[in-house]
Amino acid sequence: MAVALFYSIAAFFLIFSEHEQAVGRTPLQASLDILPLGIGFLIGPHLMRVMPRRVAALGLCLETIGFLAFAGLVAALDQTPWGAAPLALIGFGQGRALPSLIRITVTHIPHAFAGLACGLVNATLQISAALSVAIIGGVFYAAVGAYGSTHAITAVSILIAVLLFVSSLLSLRAERVPSLETPAKIVGARDPEGKEGMALSQVRDQ
């Protein structure tokens, strides 16, 4: 569920583009406006070694803060160029959360089904991205007609922030669950000959 909610951000790129057109930004200006998000995404994975544990939850929380800050700036200033800092924070959080969510999912799956789990995660991301564009995008276009582009993108940014925060709570709970390798290591440590640990490992692999 955390993986599915993670890609609620997919609708933001469509919404951002529509808002940029509504406020009269040129294609070049729009691309420069959203560039900080891409830069943040590229930087995020390279800081893996210096980040604390439970990186997925932290990355999702950073995205949540970024979307709330972006919504506040747009509502106050009515211009997206001022959102460079929160957009960079969103990208950084996304770059950290994505590989961590995949790691959490795979480590809690038996080794024999690791390939199937990876395929399921990728399918979940694609489906959630499509649902995000359809549902959140629909909310945006409905709000545009009633309240205008600025209020619409502000409301939708807050909605995405809420979904990402829920995803962070779910990922935090998942990271607290011991992986499948933990029981075998514990039993093996208690058994000097390692027979019980080996037996448990064989049963798990079956």
ZAMAR-934249 format. One line per 3 residues: number of its first residue (from 1); their letters; for each residue x, y, z of N, C-alpha, C, O, CB. Coordinates in steps of 0.05 Angstrom, whole numbers, plus 5000, padded with zeros to 4 digits. Glycine has a CB too. Layout:
<recs>
NUM> a> X/Y/Z/X/Y/Z/X/Y/Z/X/Y/Z/X/Y/Z  ...
</recs>
This chain:
<recs>
1> mav> 5017/4976/5000/5000/5000/5000/5017/5025/5000/5011/5045/4987/4981/5000/5024  5040/5024/5015/5058/5047/5015/5069/5052/4987/5072/5076/4980/5081/5042/5035  5075/5031/4972/5085/5035/4945/5064/5047/4927/5070/5064/4910/5094/5008/4933
4> alf> 5039/5039/4930/5017/5050/4914/5013/5079/4919/5009/5095/4900/4991/5034/4919  5013/5087/4944/5009/5115/4951/5033/5133/4944/5031/5157/4940/5003/5118/4981  5057/5120/4942/5081/5135/4936/5078/5149/4909/5087/5172/4906/5105/5117/4935
7> ysi> 5067/5136/4889/5065/5148/4862/5040/5166/4859/5032/5171/4836/5064/5126/4842  5029/5175/4881/5008/5196/4878/5021/5221/4867/5007/5239/4858/4995/5201/4905  5047/5223/4868/5061/5246/4857/5060/5247/4827/5065/5268/4815/5091/5245/4866
10> aaf> 5053/5225/4814/5053/5224/4785/5035/5245/4772/5041/5256/4751/5044/5196/4775  5013/5251/4785/4994/5271/4774/5005/5299/4776/4996/5317/4761/4968/5270/4789  5025/5304/4793/5035/5330/4797/5048/5342/4772/5046/5366/4767/5055/5331/4820
13> fli> 5061/5325/4756/5074/5335/4733/5054/5346/4712/5059/5366/4699/5092/5313/4720  5032/5332/4709/5011/5342/4691/4999/5367/4703/4994/5387/4688/4989/5320/4688  4993/5368/4728/4981/5391/4741/4999/5415/4740/4990/5438/4734/4974/5385/4770
16> fse> 5025/5411/4745/5044/5432/4744/5045/5445/4716/5046/5469/4713/5072/5423/4752  5046/5428/4695/5046/5437/4668/5021/5454/4661/5023/5475/4649/5049/5414/4648  4998/5444/4670/4973/5459/4665/4973/5486/4679/4964/5506/4668/4949/5442/4674
19> heq> 4983/5486/4703/4983/5512/4718/5003/5532/4705/4997/5556/4704/4991/5507/4748  5026/5522/4696/5045/5539/4683/5033/5553/4658/5037/5576/4653/5070/5524/4675  5017/5538/4643/5004/5549/4620/4983/5570/4628/4980/5590/4616/4991/5527/4603
22> avg> 4969/5564/4650/4948/5581/4659/4959/5609/4669/4945/5629/4665/4933/5568/4682  4983/5609/4680/4994/5634/4690/5012/5648/4669/5025/5668/4674/5010/5629/4715  5013/5636/4644/5027/5649/4623/5056/5644/4620/5071/5658/4607/5023/5677/4625
25> rtp> 5066/5623/4633/5094/5616/4631/5100/5602/4604/5083/5587/4594/5103/5597/4654  5122/5608/4592/5130/5595/4566/5140/5567/4572/5147/5561/4595/5152/5612/4552  5141/5550/4551/5152/5523/4555/5180/5523/4567/5186/5506/4584/5152/5508/4529
28> lqa> 5197/5541/4559/5224/5542/4570/5223/5550/4599/5238/5539/4616/5241/5562/4554  5207/5570/4606/5205/5578/4634/5193/5556/4651/5202/5552/4674/5187/5603/4636  5174/5542/4640/5162/5520/4655/5182/5497/4661/5183/5486/4683/5138/5508/4640
31> sld> 5199/5491/4641/5219/5470/4644/5240/5479/4665/5249/5462/4681/5233/5464/4618  5247/5504/4665/5266/5514/4685/5254/5515/4713/5268/5511/4733/5276/5542/4677  5228/5520/4714/5214/5520/4740/5214/5493/4754/5218/5492/4778/5185/5530/4736
34> ilp> 5211/5472/4738/5209/5445/4750/5236/5431/4751/5239/5409/4761/5189/5428/4735  5257/5444/4740/5284/5432/4739/5294/5425/4767/5307/5404/4770/5303/5450/4726  5290/5441/4788/5300/5434/4815/5290/5407/4825/5304/5393/4839/5292/5455/4835
37> lgi> 5266/5399/4817/5256/5373/4825/5273/5351/4813/5280/5332/4828/5226/5369/4816  5280/5353/4788/5297/5333/4776/5325/5332/4788/5337/5311/4791/5299/5338/4746  5336/5356/4794/5363/5357/4806/5362/5344/4834/5380/5329/4841/5372/5386/4809
40> gfl> 5341/5349/4849/5339/5337/4875/5336/5306/4873/5348/5292/4890/5315/5348/4890  5322/5297/4853/5319/5268/4849/5346/5255/4843/5351/5233/4852/5299/5262/4827  5363/5268/4827/5389/5257/4820/5408/5257/4844/5424/5239/4847/5401/5273/4797
43> igp> 5406/5277/4861/5424/5278/4884/5416/5258/4906/5434/5247/4919/5423/5306/4896  5390/5253/4910/5381/5236/4931/5394/5209/4934/5405/5203/4955/5353/5232/4928  5395/5193/4912/5407/5166/4915/5437/5166/4922/5446/5146/4933/5403/5151/4890
46> hlm> 5451/5187/4916/5480/5188/4921/5486/5192/4951/5509/5190/4959/5493/5209/4904  5466/5199/4967/5471/5204/4995/5462/5181/5012/5456/5184/5036/5457/5229/5004  5460/5157/5001/5450/5133/5015/5467/5127/5039/5456/5120/5060/5450/5110/4996
49> rvm> 5493/5130/5038/5511/5121/5060/5509/5140/5084/5515/5132/5106/5539/5120/5050  5502/5165/5079/5502/5184/5102/5474/5188/5113/5470/5203/5132/5513/5211/5093  5454/5174/5101/5426/5177/5111/5421/5157/5133/5433/5135/5133/5406/5172/5088
52> prr> 5404/5164/5153/5398/5146/5175/5381/5123/5166/5372/5122/5142/5385/5161/5197  5376/5105/5184/5358/5082/5177/5329/5092/5173/5323/5115/5179/5359/5061/5200  5313/5074/5163/5285/5081/5156/5285/5104/5136/5271/5124/5140/5269/5089/5182
55> vaa> 5300/5101/5115/5304/5122/5095/5278/5126/5079/5272/5149/5072/5326/5114/5076  5262/5105/5075/5238/5108/5059/5219/5128/5073/5208/5146/5060/5224/5081/5055  5214/5124/5099/5196/5141/5114/5207/5170/5114/5191/5189/5112/5193/5131/5142
58> lgl> 5233/5173/5117/5245/5199/5117/5241/5213/5090/5234/5237/5089/5275/5198/5124  5246/5199/5068/5243/5210/5042/5214/5218/5036/5210/5240/5025/5251/5190/5021  5195/5202/5045/5167/5209/5041/5159/5233/5058/5143/5249/5049/5149/5185/5048
61> cle> 5170/5235/5082/5164/5259/5099/5176/5284/5086/5163/5305/5087/5176/5255/5127  5199/5282/5074/5211/5305/5060/5193/5313/5037/5190/5337/5032/5239/5298/5050  5183/5294/5022/5164/5300/5001/5139/5314/5011/5129/5333/5000/5156/5275/4985
64> tig> 5129/5304/5034/5105/5316/5046/5110/5345/5053/5094/5363/5047/5097/5301/5071  5133/5351/5066/5140/5378/5073/5143/5396/5048/5135/5419/5047/5166/5379/5090  5156/5384/5028/5160/5399/5003/5134/5407/4990/5131/5429/4980/5176/5383/4983
67> fla> 5114/5389/4989/5089/5395/4977/5073/5416/4993/5060/5433/4982/5072/5369/4974  5074/5414/5019/5061/5434/5036/5073/5461/5032/5059/5481/5031/5061/5425/5065  5100/5462/5031/5113/5488/5027/5107/5499/4999/5103/5523/4996/5144/5484/5030
70> fag> 5106/5481/4979/5100/5490/4952/5072/5501/4951/5067/5522/4939/5103/5467/4932  5053/5488/4964/5025/5497/4964/5023/5524/4977/5008/5542/4968/5007/5477/4979  5038/5528/4999/5037/5554/5013/5049/5576/4996/5038/5598/4996/5052/5552/5039
73> lva> 5071/5571/4982/5083/5592/4966/5066/5599/4942/5063/5623/4935/5110/5582/4956  5054/5579/4929/5036/5585/4907/5012/5601/4916/5003/5620/4902/5028/5559/4893  5000/5593/4938/4977/5607/4948/4983/5636/4956/4967/5654/4952/4965/5593/4972
76> ald> 5008/5640/4966/5015/5667/4976/5025/5685/4953/5019/5709/4952/5036/5665/4997  5040/5674/4934/5053/5690/4914/5042/5686/4886/5046/5703/4868/5082/5684/4913  5026/5665/4882/5013/5660/4857/5033/5656/4834/5026/5660/4810/4994/5683/4850
79> qtp> 5057/5648/4840/5078/5643/4820/5094/5618/4827/5103/5616/4850/5096/5668/4816  5097/5600/4809/5112/5576/4814/5142/5579/4814/5156/5562/4826/5105/5555/4795  5155/5600/4801/5184/5602/4802/5195/5603/4831/5217/5596/4836/5193/5626/4787
82> wga> 5179/5614/4849/5187/5616/4877/5188/5589/4891/5197/5586/4913/5170/5635/4892  5178/5568/4878/5176/5542/4890/5201/5525/4884/5199/5500/4888/5152/5528/4880  5223/5536/4876/5247/5521/4870/5257/5504/4894/5263/5481/4890/5270/5539/4860
85> apl> 5258/5516/4917/5268/5502/4941/5250/5478/4949/5260/5456/4952/5270/5521/4965  5223/5482/4951/5206/5459/4958/5206/5438/4936/5204/5414/4942/5178/5468/4963  5208/5446/4911/5209/5427/4889/5235/5410/4891/5234/5386/4886/5208/5441/4861
88> ali> 5257/5422/4898/5282/5407/4901/5280/5388/4924/5290/5366/4923/5306/5426/4906  5266/5396/4946/5261/5379/4969/5244/5355/4961/5249/5332/4970/5249/5394/4992  5223/5360/4945/5206/5338/4935/5222/5318/4919/5220/5294/4923/5183/5349/4918
91> gfg> 5239/5328/4901/5255/5310/4884/5275/5294/4901/5279/5271/4896/5269/5326/4863  5287/5307/4920/5306/5294/4938/5293/5271/4953/5303/5249/4955/5319/5313/4957  5269/5277/4964/5255/5257/4979/5246/5234/4962/5247/5211/4970/5231/5269/4993
94> qgr> 5237/5240/4938/5229/5219/4919/5253/5201/4912/5250/5177/4910/5216/5231/4894  5276/5213/4907/5299/5198/4900/5309/5179/4922/5320/5158/4916/5321/5216/4892  5304/5187/4947/5311/5170/4969/5290/5149/4975/5297/5126/4982/5316/5187/4994
97> alp> 5265/5156/4972/5243/5137/4980/5240/5114/4961/5234/5092/4969/5217/5152/4983  5243/5119/4935/5236/5099/4915/5253/5073/4919/5242/5052/4922/5240/5110/4888  5280/5075/4918/5296/5050/4921/5292/5037/4949/5293/5013/4951/5325/5056/4917
100> sli> 5287/5054/4969/5283/5043/4996/5257/5027/4998/5256/5006/5011/5283/5065/5017  5236/5037/4986/5210/5023/4986/5213/4996/4972/5202/4976/4981/5188/5039/4972  5227/4995/4950/5231/4970/4936/5247/4951/4953/5241/4927/4954/5246/4975/4909
103> rit> 5268/4961/4967/5284/4944/4985/5267/4932/5007/5269/4908/5013/5307/4960/4997  5249/4948/5019/5232/4938/5040/5215/4916/5031/5211/4896/5044/5215/4961/5052  5203/4919/5007/5185/4899/4996/5200/4873/4990/5190/4851/4997/5172/4909/4971
106> vth> 5223/4874/4978/5237/4850/4970/5248/4835/4994/5248/4810/4994/5260/4858/4951  5258/4849/5015/5270/4836/5037/5249/4820/5054/5257/4804/5071/5285/4856/5055  5224/4826/5051/5203/4812/5065/5190/4790/5048/5168/4781/5055/5183/4831/5076
109> iph> 5202/4783/5026/5192/4762/5008/5212/4739/5007/5236/4745/5006/5186/4774/4980  5203/4714/5008/5221/4692/5005/5239/4694/4980/5230/4705/4960/5206/4665/5004  5263/4685/4982/5282/4688/4960/5272/4676/4934/5277/4687/4912/5309/4676/4967
112> afa> 5257/4655/4936/5247/4641/4912/5228/4659/4896/5223/4655/4872/5234/4615/4919  5215/4678/4910/5195/4696/4897/5205/4724/4894/5189/4742/4889/5170/4696/4913  5232/4728/4896/5243/4755/4894/5237/4768/4867/5230/4792/4866/5273/4755/4900
115> gla> 5240/4753/4846/5235/4763/4819/5206/4771/4815/5199/4791/4804/5243/4743/4798  5188/4754/4825/5160/4759/4824/5153/4784/4840/5136/4800/4831/5143/4736/4834  5166/4788/4863/5161/4811/4879/5169/4837/4865/5155/4857/4866/5175/4809/4906
118> cgl> 5192/4836/4852/5201/4860/4837/5182/4867/4815/5176/4891/4811/5229/4855/4825  5172/4847/4801/5153/4852/4780/5127/4863/4791/5114/4881/4778/5147/4827/4764  5119/4853/4814/5094/4863/4826/5097/4892/4835/5078/4908/4833/5086/4845/4850
121> vna> 5121/4899/4846/5126/4926/4854/5124/4945/4830/5112/4966/4832/5153/4929/4868  5137/4937/4808/5137/4954/4784/5109/4958/4773/5101/4979/4765/5155/4942/4763  5093/4936/4774/5066/4937/4764/5049/4956/4782/5032/4971/4773/5053/4909/4763
124> tlq> 5054/4954/4808/5039/4971/4827/5046/5000/4823/5028/5017/4824/5046/4963/4856  5071/5006/4817/5079/5034/4812/5065/5044/4786/5056/5067/4786/5109/5036/4809  5064/5028/4766/5051/5037/4741/5021/5041/4744/5010/5060/4735/5056/5016/4718
127> isa> 5008/5022/4758/4980/5025/4763/4973/5049/4780/4955/5064/4775/4969/4999/4776  4989/5053/4801/4984/5076/4819/4989/5102/4805/4975/5122/4810/5002/5074/4844  5009/5103/4787/5013/5127/4771/4990/5133/4753/4981/5156/4751/5039/5124/4754
130> als> 4979/5113/4741/4955/5117/4723/4931/5126/4740/4916/5144/4731/4949/5091/4708  4927/5114/4763/4904/5121/4780/4908/5150/4791/4889/5165/4793/4901/5102/4803  4933/5157/4797/4938/5184/4806/4931/5205/4786/4918/5225/4792/4968/5186/4814
133> vai> 4940/5200/4761/4934/5220/4740/4903/5221/4735/4892/5243/4732/4948/5212/4714  4890/5198/4736/4861/5198/4731/4845/5211/4754/4828/5228/4749/4852/5169/4727  4852/5204/4779/4836/5213/4801/4844/5241/4810/4827/5260/4812/4838/5193/4825
136> igg> 4870/5244/4817/4879/5271/4826/4877/5291/4804/4871/5314/4808/4908/5269/4837  4884/5282/4779/4881/5301/4756/4852/5309/4752/4847/5332/4746/4892/5288/4731  4834/5291/4757/4805/5297/4754/4797/5318/4775/4781/5336/4770/4789/5273/4757
139> vfy> 4807/5314/4800/4801/5334/4821/4812/5361/4814/4799/5382/4818/4813/5324/4848  4836/5362/4802/4848/5387/4794/4831/5402/4773/4825/5425/4777/4876/5383/4783  4823/5387/4752/4808/5400/4731/4780/5409/4741/4770/5429/4731/4805/5381/4707
142> aav> 4769/5394/4759/4743/5402/4770/4746/5427/4787/4729/5445/4786/4731/5379/4788  4769/5429/4802/4773/5453/4819/4781/5477/4802/4774/5500/4809/4795/5447/4839  4794/5473/4779/4801/5495/4762/4777/5509/4752/4776/5534/4752/4818/5485/4738
145> gay> 4757/5494/4743/4732/5506/4733/4717/5522/4754/4703/5541/4747/4715/5485/4722  4720/5514/4779/4705/5527/4800/4720/5549/4815/4709/5570/4822/4696/5507/4820  4747/5545/4818/4762/5564/4835/4787/5576/4822/4799/5594/4833/4771/5550/4860
148> gst> 4794/5566/4798/4818/5577/4785/4842/5559/4789/4842/5542/4807/4823/5605/4794  4862/5563/4773/4886/5546/4772/4902/5547/4798/4911/5527/4808/4903/5553/4749  4905/5571/4809/4921/5574/4833/4910/5559/4857/4924/5544/4871/4924/5604/4841
151> hai> 4884/5563/4862/4871/5549/4884/4870/5518/4879/4872/5502/4897/4843/5559/4888  4868/5511/4853/4866/5482/4847/4893/5468/4852/4893/5447/4864/4858/5479/4817  4915/5480/4843/4941/5467/4847/4949/5468/4877/4963/5450/4886/4963/5481/4830
154> tav> 4940/5488/4891/4945/5489/4920/4931/5466/4934/4942/5452/4951/4936/5515/4932  4905/5462/4928/4889/5441/4940/4900/5414/4933/4902/5396/4951/4860/5443/4932  4907/5409/4908/4917/5383/4900/4944/5377/4912/4950/5354/4918/4918/5382/4869
157> sil> 4961/5398/4915/4987/5394/4927/4984/5385/4956/4999/5367/4966/5004/5420/4926  4965/5396/4970/4959/5388/4998/4949/5359/4998/4956/5344/5016/4939/5407/5011  4932/5352/4979/4921/5325/4977/4944/5305/4973/4945/5284/4986/4901/5322/4954
160> iav> 4962/5311/4955/4985/5293/4950/5002/5291/4975/5012/5269/4981/5002/5304/4926  5006/5313/4989/5022/5313/5014/5009/5294/5035/5024/5279/5048/5024/5341/5026  4983/5294/5037/4969/5276/5056/4974/5247/5048/4979/5230/5065/4939/5283/5056
163> llf> 4971/5241/5022/4975/5213/5013/5004/5204/5018/5008/5181/5025/4968/5211/4983  5023/5222/5013/5051/5215/5018/5057/5211/5048/5073/5194/5055/5070/5236/5007  5044/5226/5064/5048/5223/5093/5037/5196/5103/5049/5183/5119/5034/5246/5108
166> vss> 5014/5188/5092/5003/5162/5099/5022/5140/5089/5027/5120/5103/4975/5158/5086  5034/5143/5065/5053/5124/5055/5078/5123/5073/5089/5101/5077/5062/5132/5027  5086/5146/5084/5109/5145/5102/5103/5130/5128/5121/5116/5138/5118/5174/5109
169> lls> 5079/5132/5138/5072/5117/5162/5071/5087/5156/5080/5071/5173/5044/5126/5172  5061/5080/5133/5060/5051/5126/5088/5040/5122/5094/5018/5130/5043/5048/5101  5105/5056/5109/5133/5046/5104/5148/5044/5130/5164/5026/5134/5147/5065/5085
172> lra> 5143/5063/5149/5156/5062/5175/5148/5036/5190/5165/5024/5203/5149/5086/5192  5123/5029/5188/5114/5005/5201/5126/4980/5187/5133/4961/5201/5083/5003/5199  5129/4981/5161/5141/4958/5147/5170/4955/5153/5180/4932/5155/5137/4962/5117
175> erv> 5184/4977/5157/5213/4976/5163/5218/4965/5191/5240/4956/5196/5226/5003/5160  5199/4966/5208/5202/4955/5235/5198/4924/5236/5206/4911/5255/5182/4968/5254  5187/4913/5215/5183/4884/5214/5209/4871/5206/5221/4878/5186/5161/4877/5193
178> psl> 5218/4851/5222/5243/4837/5215/5242/4824/5188/5221/4813/5180/5251/4817/5236  5264/4824/5173/5265/4811/5147/5265/4781/5151/5269/4771/5173/5289/4820/5131  5261/4766/5129/5260/4737/5131/5287/4725/5139/5288/4701/5147/5251/4725/5105
181> etp> 5309/4739/5136/5335/4728/5143/5340/4729/5173/5357/4714/5182/5356/4744/5128  5325/4746/5187/5331/4750/5216/5327/4724/5232/5345/4718/5248/5314/4771/5226  5304/4710/5230/5300/4686/5247/5322/4665/5243/5331/4654/5263/5273/4674/5241
184> aki> 5330/4661/5218/5350/4641/5213/5377/4648/5227/5391/4631/5237/5355/4637/5183  5383/4674/5227/5408/4682/5239/5407/4679/5269/5427/4671/5282/5415/4712/5231  5384/4686/5281/5381/4684/5309/5383/4655/5318/5397/4648/5337/5355/4696/5318
187> vga> 5368/4637/5305/5369/4608/5312/5396/4597/5308/5406/4581/5324/5348/4593/5296  5409/4605/5286/5436/4595/5281/5456/4604/5302/5475/4589/5308/5445/4605/5254  5452/4628/5314/5470/4637/5335/5466/4622/5360/5486/4618/5375/5465/4667/5340
190> rdp> 5442/4612/5366/5437/4596/5390/5446/4568/5387/5452/4554/5406/5407/4597/5397  5447/4558/5362/5455/4531/5357/5484/4531/5346/5488/4538/5324/5436/4518/5336  5503/4522/5362/5531/4523/5354/5536/4509/5327/5553/4518/5312/5548/4511/5375
193> egk> 5523/4487/5323/5527/4472/5298/5512/4484/5274/5517/4476/5251/5520/4443/5302  5493/4501/5280/5478/4514/5259/5457/4496/5246/5447/4503/5224/5496/4524/5238  5451/4473/5258/5432/4455/5245/5404/4466/5244/5390/4464/5224/5432/4428/5259
196> egm> 5395/4478/5267/5368/4489/5268/5365/4512/5249/5345/4515/5235/5361/4498/5296  5385/4529/5247/5384/4551/5229/5384/4542/5200/5369/4553/5184/5408/4570/5233  5399/4521/5194/5399/4510/5167/5372/4498/5160/5363/4501/5137/5421/4490/5163
199> als> 5360/4484/5179/5334/4472/5174/5313/4493/5169/5296/4491/5151/5326/4454/5198  5313/4514/5186/5294/4536/5182/5298/4549/5155/5278/4556/5141/5297/4557/5205  5323/4553/5147/5328/4565/5121/5318/4548/5098/5307/4558/5079/5358/4570/5117
202> qvr> 5321/4521/5100/5311/4504/5080/5281/4504/5078/5269/4504/5056/5320/4476/5084  5267/4505/5101/5238/4506/5101/5228/4532/5089/5208/4532/5074/5227/4503/5129  5242/4554/5095/5234/4580/5084/5237/4581/5054/5220/4591/5040/5251/4602/5097
205> dq> 5259/4570/5044/5263/4570/5015/5243/4553/5000/5237/4558/4977/5291/4560/5009  5233/4532/5014/5212/4515/5000/5186/4530/4998/5167/4519/4987/5208/4489/5015
</recs>
